Amino acid sequence: MMEPPDECANCGAAIPRRARACPACGADERTGWRENSVYDGLNLPDSAYDDADSRPLRRGGLPWYWLVAAIAAIVAALLFTLGGR
């Protein structure tokens, strides 16, 4: 039996000394005791991990068409109220 690494290359969890499998993801000698993760060779830029520079996908506020619809509903309600007299 191969000695498990200190840290799981699959999920990064700490592995106890005589563990037969990773307690977090279940990787073992047969499925994943390896020094490197399968994701190590992707060559992602460091900015992919930089959360400080991330921007929200959408700005706050309503789209313009909802504002137009609300104004039209208010005008229609006023005209209906004033026309009923």
N, C-alpha and C positions, 0 to 999 in steps of 0.2 A: 504494500500500500504506500502510495506517495504521500509525503508530508504536506498538509494544506498550507497555502500561503497565509500571511498575516491579514491580508485584505483581499476580498473577492474581486477578481478582475472583471467579473460580469456586472456586479451591482455596486461594488465599493464598500460593502458592509465588513465589519471586523469578524474574523473567523476564529473561534476557539481552537486551542492547540490540537486536540485529538478529534476534531469534528470530522465526520464522514461526508458532510455536505454543508453548504452555506446556509445558515439559519434564516437568511432573508429571502434568497431567490431559489435555493435548492441546487445550485451548481455543485458538481462534485468532480472527482478525478476523471470519470468517464465523460462528463459533459462540459467541463470547463475549468479545471485547475490549470491555469496557464498564467504566465507572468504578465502578459499584455491583454488588454481588452480587445474585443473585435472592433471597437470603435477607434482605437488608437491610430489607425492608418488613414483616417478620413481627411486629414490636413485641413481642418476647419480653422478659419481665422480667429484670432483671439477676440475680436469684436463680437463674435457669435456668443460669447459668454458674458459680455459686458451689459449688465442690466441697468446701469446708471444712465446709459445713453438711449435707452429705449423710450419710444414715444407711444402714446396711446394710438390705437388704430383709428379712432374717431374722435373728433372734437365734440365738446359738449354743446347742448342746444338742439333745437328742433330743426329739421329740414324746412326749407322755405315753403314747400307746398302745404305743410301742416299749418303754418301761420296763415296762409291764404285761405285755407279751408275754415279755420277758426274765425277769421274776420268775416267770411261769407256767411257762416252760420249765425253770427251775431247780427249782421245786417238783415238777414232773412227773418230772424226772430223779432227784431225791432219793427220791420215793415209789417209783419203779421200782426203784431200787437197794436201798432198805430192804425192799421187798415181795418181792424175790427171795431173801431169806435163809430 
